[in-house]
Amino acid sequence: MKLLSNKIIFLTGGSRGIGYECAKAYASQGGKVIVASLDKKDIDVVIEELGSDHFGIVCDVSSGESVRNAFETAVQKYGRIDVIHNNAGIADPSCQLHETTEEQWDKLMNVNVKGIYYTAKFGFEYLKQSNGCILNTSSIVGEIGQELHAAYTGTKGAINALTKSMALDYAKYNIRVNAISPSAVWTPMLEKWNREQPNGTRENMALYLNAIHPIGYCPQGDVVADVCTFLISDMARFITGCIMPVTGGAELGYRFVQNGNSINDVSMRNNAS
Ligand SMILES: NC(=O)c1ccc[n+]([C@@H]2O[C@H](COP(=O)([O-])OP(=O)(O)OC[C@H]3O[C@@H](n4cnc5c(N)ncnc54)[C@H](O)[C@@H]3O)[C@@H](O)[C@H]2O)c1
């Protein structure tokens, strides 16, 4: 028996990056994945790869009407929803809070935070019927902070608080609510963030991103997808309100560094005699 056999999973932002890795992992464990994302071309490619049990819907999570339509279409096709994975997110801008424009602030809040409000508003009744679960994609920077990224980190802190409060409210309906909290993961979002960093930092970014993880490297999205698969499966049936770090230890205490790099860097370990 596969971990997600016949679960109907509404996954936002599943057309790229971490969401794409989740879509593949869920499908491989028997889930039926609804990829609700912005870009039709990317969605079509993912659905072509996953197969005809799965379904793509163009959906903007920052629009209530778009989210409501997406749920209606999904339920017409599958009859129910067992899981909502709120993964869609944006990370712009890379700057201090006072440099953030109102337009950037509103867009971040609307996609990263209000999107979760909309999927709860229009998806809750379906989850109540299925005793399903919600998974939110947060970020470790929502807990520990990040330079030149204040507005983004604020959205992720909000997601952490929402996750806990929703878990409390929805426990009586037997709906679990958890969050996944990655550190850096190589995706189109991280590549873009990398290009936006100040001169002198960009060039060393891969080294830096390896060094911030005590486990020694900056991963791809599969490491996150595996933990998401567990959290939305019945294996995690007694876990709710959890903000699960998938960080290779990036948030843990004081570290030894040498020339700006962790002395625990994998390449340095391999070079050690
Ligand atoms: N990559 C990282 O280092 C990292 C680290 C921690 C957390 N995260 C979080 O993981 C999630 C996925 O990030 P990623 O790195 O894969 O990003 P990405 O940019 O590679 O992919 C984002 C996905 O979200 C979709 N999306 C964006 N705006 C949307 C909207 N308004 N409506 C619907 N879909 C929308 C995109 O189409 C795309 O499929 C985000 O919530 C991000 O904040 C990423």
The ligand as a Gaussian input file, in Angstrom:
#p B3LYP/6-31G(d) Opt

LIG

0 1
 N       13.559000      27.888000      -2.656000
 C       13.820000      28.164000      -1.403000
 O       14.986000      28.342000      -1.019000
 C       12.707000      28.216000      -0.387000
 C       13.054000      28.153000       0.966000
 C       12.051000      28.178000       1.928000
 C       10.732000      28.276000       1.533000
 N       10.415000      28.351000       0.217000
 C        8.997000      28.448000      -0.133000
 O        8.651000      27.339000      -0.933000
 C        7.561000      27.687000      -1.796000
 C        7.954000      27.338000      -3.214000
 O        9.121000      28.073000      -3.536000
 P       10.056000      27.712000      -4.779000
 O       11.431000      28.024000      -4.375000
 O        9.727000      26.368000      -5.314000
 O        9.559000      28.875000      -5.785000
 P        9.429000      28.922000      -7.373000
 O        9.376000      30.355000      -7.750000
 O       10.476000      28.076000      -7.969000
 O        7.985000      28.266000      -7.608000
 C        6.848000      28.936000      -7.097000
 C        5.588000      28.307000      -7.618000
 O        4.478000      29.091000      -7.122000
 C        3.662000      29.498000      -8.213000
 N        3.037000      30.779000      -7.921000
 C        3.621000      31.984000      -7.710000
 N        2.681000      32.932000      -7.500000
 C        1.475000      32.297000      -7.568000
 C        0.136000      32.728000      -7.464000
 N       -0.177000      34.018000      -7.258000
 N       -0.847000      31.806000      -7.591000
 C       -0.557000      30.510000      -7.829000
 N        0.688000      30.043000      -7.964000
 C        1.692000      30.942000      -7.840000
 C        4.598000      29.559000      -9.412000
 O        3.869000      29.476000     -10.620000
 C        5.471000      28.341000      -9.150000
 O        4.828000      27.157000      -9.568000
 C        7.310000      29.182000      -1.560000
 O        6.239000      29.330000      -0.658000
 C        8.612000      29.654000      -0.944000
 O        8.425000      30.796000      -0.161000
 C       11.373000      28.315000      -0.759000

